[in-house]
Amino acid sequence: MRQAEIYYNNNLAGILVETNDGIYTFQYNEEYIEKHPKDFLSFSMPVRKNIYKDKRLFAFFEGLIPEGWLLNIASKNWKINPNDRMGLLMACCSDCIGAVSIKPINNNDE
C-alpha cells in the first residue's frame, strides 16, 4: 500500500491511497472539510466526508503527472515505470505548478 498527503494551498486536504489490490481511494481531511468546504480539488471531487474509490488513479491526479519527453526524463531519472502512475505522482508532484502538492507518506512497517 502506498499513501500520499494531498495539500491544497498548503493546507492538508486529504489522503490518497493505492491499495495492494490496485484500488485507489481519496478522502478529504476532517479539518479541511470543516474549514474549506468550498475549496475542492476538482469539480469531479467536491469536498465531502465520503471516500472516493476507483480502480484507476483519479483523473485529477493523472493530470498532474508529466507527459511526453518530461515523463521520459522523470521515468529514467527516478527509475519508475511510466505505467506506475502512483509512483510518478509521488516522485514528480511534490512541487507542482498551482495550488496542489503531493507528499508521500513513508510506511516503514510494510
Number of C-alpha atoms within 10 A of each C-alpha: 12 18 21 21 20 24 19 18 11 10 16 19 26 21 20 27 21 21 13 9 8 15 14 21 19 23 19 25 18 14 13 20 17 11 10 14 13 12 15 17 19 11 9 10 15 13 22 17 11 9 11 14 16 12 12 14 21 17 11 13 18 15 11 18 20 17 13 7 9 11 16 14 13 19 20 12 9 12 11 17 13 15 9 10 16 25 19 22 22 19 18 19 18 17 12 12 9 9 12 20 24 24 19 19 14 10 9 5 4 6
